Amino acid sequence: MRADQVVVRHTEGLAHGFLMLQTLGGKTIADGQMIQVAQGDRVKQHLTFRFKDGSIYEQTTVFSQRGRFRLLSDHVVQKGPSFKFPIETSINASTGQVTICYTEDGKTKVLNERLELPPDIANGMIFTLIKHIQPNVPRTTVSILAATPKPRLVKLAIIPQGNEPFSIGNFQHKAMHYVVKVEIGGVTGLLAALFGKQPPDSDIWGLEGEAPAFVKYEGPLYMGGPIWRIQLASAGIF
């Protein structure tokens, strides 16, 4: 299946955004922030969510933006009652080294594998890539390494659905709506579809224009997780 390294349309780096994580019913379950810093053509991005129940989700992603985006490394820690089990995942995209440490039945297990990772692997980069995908392209496909907890490469098909209006106070905007489909492929994908194990679609909205921005996401935060909503948080009163 064809996959795409997304072309850099705008320079990333030096950003600090505040997020909230909600159920689809509108209940806020975590506060978050995303920080980007750049050094040359290399960007380090740190995404954190602190849950009301004490759970933690942290993801640190490093990627290059020399013409096309390329993942260099990704590190994820998720722990607490909001998750099925605690897990820590490290990906070195340059060497293909993948380390997954998780707890099952009270026992710590470690998986170390060296994989042949494709150049379009996009762990931790979807919120960034959505600002660079051409909305007139009917389908953009990238790869994701999912920790199930065994590492498994899957494809994400990002498909534009058209512009949708939204407002922030008295300002009216339009956001491009994308549907993101997980494509497992092969016999495993066929069996997943037959037995109802196919991962659900996700929805993501991005603001276009000379300063594109992430607007909203509805989908799992982790493979096999519930559908949650991530969107921009309003500034606190001080």
PATORVEX-56714 format. One record per residue (C-alpha): residue in one letter; x, y, z. Coordinates in nm, 4 decimals, decimal comma, always signed. Example, Ala and Ser with C-alpha at 12.3 -4.5 7.8 and 13.67 -1.06 7.14 Angstrom:
<sites>
   zati         c1         c2         c3
      A    +1,2300    -0,4500    +0,7800
      S    +1,3670    -0,1060    +0,7140
</sites>
This chain:
<sites>
   zati         c1         c2         c3
      M    +0,0000    +0,0000    +0,0000
      R    +0,1325    +0,3419    -0,0963
      A    +0,2301    +0,5712    +0,1900
      D    +0,3247    +0,9364    +0,1974
      Q    +0,5930    +1,1440    +0,3640
      V    +0,4070    +1,4706    +0,4115
      V    +0,5662    +1,7767    +0,2508
      V    +0,6585    +2,0649    +0,4836
      R    +0,4428    +2,3660    +0,3888
      H    +0,5146    +2,5808    +0,6963
      T    +0,8027    +2,5798    +0,9438
      E    +0,7159    +2,4178    +1,2780
      G    +0,8619    +2,5093    +1,6177
      L    +0,8385    +2,7536    +1,9099
      A    +0,4783    +2,6955    +2,0163
      H    +0,2956    +2,6397    +2,3445
      G    -0,0706    +2,5392    +2,3351
      F    -0,3163    +2,4464    +2,6093
      L    -0,5589    +2,1586    +2,5590
      M    -0,8446    +1,9829    +2,7315
      L    -0,9409    +1,6172    +2,7043
      Q    -1,3124    +1,5416    +2,7280
      T    -1,5613    +1,2618    +2,6891
      L    -1,7950    +1,2995    +2,3916
      G    -2,0556    +1,4046    +2,6478
      G    -1,8494    +1,7147    +2,7252
      K    -1,7044    +1,6130    +3,0635
      T    -1,3447    +1,7322    +3,1034
      I    -1,1301    +1,4437    +3,2299
      A    -0,7797    +1,5846    +3,1760
      D    -0,5916    +1,9098    +3,1215
      G    -0,3126    +1,9163    +2,8677
      Q    -0,0480    +2,1175    +2,6946
      M    +0,1696    +2,0804    +2,3869
      I    +0,5102    +2,2466    +2,3587
      Q    +0,7233    +2,2655    +2,0441
      V    +1,0809    +2,3884    +2,0229
      A    +1,3022    +2,3833    +1,7150
      Q    +1,6759    +2,3670    +1,6626
      G    +1,7674    +2,3937    +1,2985
      D    +1,5411    +2,1588    +1,1044
      R    +1,4811    +1,9387    +1,4101
      V    +1,1674    +1,9844    +1,6227
      K    +1,1055    +1,8465    +1,9721
      Q    +0,7409    +1,8223    +2,0707
      H    +0,6099    +1,7399    +2,4190
      L    +0,2430    +1,6513    +2,4773
      T    +0,1163    +1,6038    +2,8336
      F    -0,2238    +1,5232    +2,9821
      R    -0,2892    +1,5226    +3,3567
      F    -0,6128    +1,3431    +3,4402
      K    -0,8568    +1,4262    +3,7176
      D    -0,8130    +1,0700    +3,8522
      G    -0,4339    +1,1078    +3,8739
      S    -0,3518    +0,9312    +3,5459
      I    -0,0675    +1,0651    +3,3312
      Y    -0,0091    +1,0645    +2,9556
      E    +0,3208    +1,2027    +2,8265
      Q    +0,4559    +1,1880    +2,4721
      T    +0,7862    +1,3320    +2,3524
      T    +0,8367    +1,3292    +1,9766
      V    +1,1393    +1,4439    +1,7776
      F    +1,1127    +1,4908    +1,4017
      S    +1,2952    +1,6628    +1,1184
      Q    +1,1363    +1,9044    +0,8711
      R    +1,3825    +1,9120    +0,5852
      G    +1,1502    +1,9248    +0,2835
      R    +0,9408    +1,6368    +0,4151
      F    +0,8559    +1,5394    +0,7708
      R    +1,0464    +1,2446    +0,9141
      L    +1,0118    +1,0942    +1,2605
      L    +1,3375    +1,0567    +1,4529
      S    +1,2130    +0,9304    +1,7896
      D    +0,8977    +0,8929    +1,9962
      H    +0,8576    +0,8155    +2,3665
      V    +0,5199    +0,7589    +2,5356
      V    +0,4348    +0,6987    +2,9012
      Q    +0,0776    +0,6256    +3,0058
      K    -0,0218    +0,5150    +3,3545
      G    -0,3121    +0,5361    +3,5948
      P    -0,6730    +0,4155    +3,6177
      S    -0,7781    +0,5842    +3,2911
      F    -0,5696    +0,3270    +3,1002
      K    -0,6111    -0,0500    +3,0667
      F    -0,2544    -0,1050    +3,1899
      P    +0,0588    +0,1077    +3,2379
      I    +0,2878    +0,1095    +2,9365
      E    +0,6010    +0,2908    +2,8190
      T    +0,6975    +0,2858    +2,4523
      S    +1,0211    +0,4076    +2,2921
      I    +1,0816    +0,4247    +1,9167
      N    +1,4132    +0,5109    +1,7557
      A    +1,3051    +0,5605    +1,3962
      S    +1,6643    +0,5951    +1,2742
      T    +1,7755    +0,2513    +1,3981
      G    +1,4380    +0,0757    +1,4086
      Q    +1,4841    -0,0085    +1,7765
      V    +1,1510    -0,0385    +1,9601
      T    +1,1212    -0,0961    +2,3360
      I    +0,7871    -0,1546    +2,5072
      C    +0,7636    -0,1899    +2,8845
      Y    +0,4227    -0,2765    +3,0291
      T    +0,2593    -0,4353    +3,3318
      E    +0,0320    -0,7378    +3,2975
      D    -0,1169    -0,9293    +3,5906
      G    +0,1129    -0,7392    +3,8248
      K    +0,4269    -0,8413    +3,6347
      T    +0,6538    -0,6083    +3,4383
      K    +0,7280    -0,7254    +3,0851
      V    +0,9725    -0,5773    +2,8349
      L    +0,9660    -0,6226    +2,4570
      N    +1,2759    -0,5261    +2,2577
      E    +1,2540    -0,5486    +1,8797
      R    +1,4458    -0,4044    +1,5875
      L    +1,2047    -0,3354    +1,3045
      E    +1,2343    -0,2062    +0,9509
      L    +1,0376    +0,1148    +0,9951
      P    +0,9088    +0,2966    +0,6848
      P    +1,0124    +0,6603    +0,6231
      D    +0,6489    +0,7757    +0,6599
      I    +0,6094    +0,6533    +1,0198
      A    +0,4207    +0,9288    +1,2008
      N    +0,3865    +0,8434    +1,5711
      G    +0,3214    +1,1621    +1,7675
      M    +0,2969    +1,3736    +1,4524
      I    -0,0662    +1,3589    +1,3389
      F    -0,1672    +1,6912    +1,4987
      T    +0,1290    +1,8489    +1,3179
      L    +0,0817    +1,6765    +0,9823
      I    -0,2828    +1,7821    +0,9608
      K    -0,1618    +2,1416    +0,9171
      H    +0,0449    +2,0427    +0,6129
      I    -0,1743    +1,7956    +0,4246
      Q    -0,3189    +1,9385    +0,1028
      P    -0,6997    +1,9282    +0,1464
      N    -0,7497    +1,8775    -0,2283
      V    -0,5604    +1,5461    -0,2107
      P    -0,8326    +1,2799    -0,1749
      R    -0,6288    +1,0528    +0,0507
      T    -0,3010    +1,0750    +0,2435
      T    -0,1598    +0,7567    +0,3978
      V    +0,1027    +0,7369    +0,6725
      S    +0,2285    +0,4582    +0,8988
      I    +0,1880    +0,4225    +1,2758
      L    +0,3535    +0,1761    +1,5116
      A    +0,0807    +0,0612    +1,7512
      A    +0,1675    -0,0972    +2,0865
      T    -0,0953    -0,3674    +2,1427
      P    +0,1301    -0,4209    +2,3522
      K    +0,3222    -0,6137    +2,0850
      P    +0,4429    -0,3610    +1,8241
      R    +0,2395    -0,3669    +1,5042
      L    +0,2706    -0,1431    +1,1992
      V    -0,0598    -0,0141    +1,0651
      K    -0,1588    +0,2450    +0,8071
      L    -0,3605    +0,5580    +0,8717
      A    -0,5647    +0,6861    +0,5783
      I    -0,6399    +1,0585    +0,6232
      I    -0,9375    +1,1583    +0,4085
      P    -1,0709    +1,5173    +0,3762
      Q    -1,4452    +1,5650    +0,4299
      G    -1,4778    +1,9373    +0,3567
      N    -1,4866    +2,2628    +0,5511
      E    -1,7075    +2,3040    +0,8584
      P    -1,7854    +2,6381    +1,0289
      F    -1,6964    +2,7075    +1,3913
      S    -1,6669    +3,0178    +1,6049
      I    -1,4462    +3,1489    +1,8838
      G    -1,6314    +3,4346    +2,0490
      N    -1,7266    +3,6781    +1,7738
      F    -1,4761    +3,5314    +1,5263
      Q    -1,6108    +3,2979    +1,2587
      H    -1,3821    +3,0382    +1,1005
      K    -1,3935    +2,7262    +0,8868
      A    -1,2013    +2,4110    +0,9725
      M    -1,1145    +2,1313    +0,7332
      H    -1,2593    +1,8053    +0,8650
      Y    -1,0587    +1,4856    +0,8095
      V    -1,1585    +1,1272    +0,8826
      V    -0,8683    +0,9054    +0,9891
      K    -0,9108    +0,5341    +0,9170
      V    -0,6860    +0,2623    +1,0614
      E    -0,5974    +0,0043    +0,7959
      I    -0,4435    -0,3098    +0,9428
      G    -0,4180    -0,5007    +0,6154
      G    -0,3454    -0,8651    +0,5395
      V    -0,5091    -1,1622    +0,7093
      T    -0,5004    -0,9832    +1,0453
      G    -0,7013    -0,6957    +0,9047
      L    -0,9543    -0,9312    +0,7471
      L    -1,0030    -1,1156    +1,0755
      A    -1,0335    -0,7859    +1,2642
      A    -1,3147    -0,6785    +1,0326
      L    -1,4890    -1,0164    +1,0567
      F    -1,4823    -1,0292    +1,4363
      G    -1,5576    -0,6631    +1,5029
      K    -1,2042    -0,5777    +1,6167
      Q    -1,1447    -0,3117    +1,3526
      P    -1,0289    +0,0109    +1,5258
      P    -1,2835    +0,2938    +1,5013
      D    -1,2395    +0,5917    +1,2723
      S    -1,1129    +0,9173    +1,4215
      D    -1,2069    +1,2727    +1,3264
      I    -0,9731    +1,5695    +1,3252
      W    -1,0262    +1,9340    +1,2338
      G    -0,7602    +2,1812    +1,1252
      L    -0,7660    +2,5532    +1,0518
      E    -0,6203    +2,6439    +0,7125
      G    -0,4688    +2,9690    +0,5876
      E    -0,1346    +3,1428    +0,6306
      A    -0,1128    +3,0288    +0,9947
      P    -0,2758    +2,6818    +1,0068
      A    -0,3655    +2,5323    +1,3436
      F    -0,5041    +2,2205    +1,5085
      V    -0,8663    +2,2720    +1,6193
      K    -1,0181    +1,9465    +1,7477
      Y    -0,9747    +1,5688    +1,7554
      E    -1,2248    +1,2936    +1,8356
      G    -1,0860    +0,9430    +1,8640
      P    -0,8797    +0,7110    +2,0841
      L    -0,5769    +0,8536    +2,2660
      Y    -0,4204    +0,5066    +2,2527
      M    -0,4840    +0,1868    +2,0552
      G    -0,7955    +0,0161    +2,1889
      G    -0,8917    +0,3139    +2,4041
      P    -1,2277    +0,4928    +2,4261
      I    -1,3320    +0,7775    +2,1974
      W    -1,2312    +1,1050    +2,3607
      R    -1,2267    +1,4662    +2,2433
      I    -0,9165    +1,6872    +2,2423
      Q    -0,9567    +2,0579    +2,1751
      L    -0,8064    +2,3926    +2,2625
      A    -0,8571    +2,5149    +2,6182
      S    -0,9597    +2,8689    +2,7052
      A    -0,7172    +3,0737    +2,9116
      G    -0,7703    +3,0680    +3,2865
      I    -0,8695    +3,3758    +3,4823
      F    -0,5841    +3,5482    +3,6677
</sites>
